[in-house]
Amino acid sequence: MKKSPDKKQDIICAAIQIFATTGYAASNVPSIAKGARVSVGSIYHYFDNKQAILNVAFQDVLNQFLDSICNSIQQESETKNTFDRLFNITIELIDDNTTAMHFIYQNIFNVDLNTESKDLRSKVISTLTEFLEAGQKDGTFIKAGVQSQIALLTGSLSMMANFSWIGENVETAVSPDSSTILDLKNQVWNGLIGENKTFNS
């Protein structure tokens, strides 16, 4: 198999796969080197240690997620349409990058995240907070603690990412189908608006 000319990216991709599969704490630099098909010395040419790899990988994936949700939120439309785009784009990211999204949700509060990673995490939370507060202000969402609404939204999507990853990697498991995803979408929406209304797709 021909290797990518970008050795650093090979290392990041291998690390995401290994961190998602083995867990960050149980992973080590030699296993990442083996997954990337490079020498251990090559890894230390690009990264000081495992923590540095974690943070670069975390920032790469979370920046992609942040760009996607910002694009969803910044389009001018009513709150329901924004939620629809936000939910759908996150599901698309999970479908297209299941392992990477599983890795993010596993490590969102990892104690080895550096200041830059924590700042990026805070930016994601702030972006979602602004969206939810705007939805409360225009009367779409019920008046509630924004933290609880963030937990409802991100926690549900986190579990969906985990279910999708398990479906892809555990022989006896099945990935969520479109009806399950639609059901989740409606349940999250109903939780935010405090009513029983549904999306059809």
Summary of the structure (lengths in Angstrom):
residues: 201
radius of gyration: 18.5
end to end distance: 40.1
largest distance: 57.5
contacts: 578
relative contact order: 0.10
helix: 73%
strand: 0%
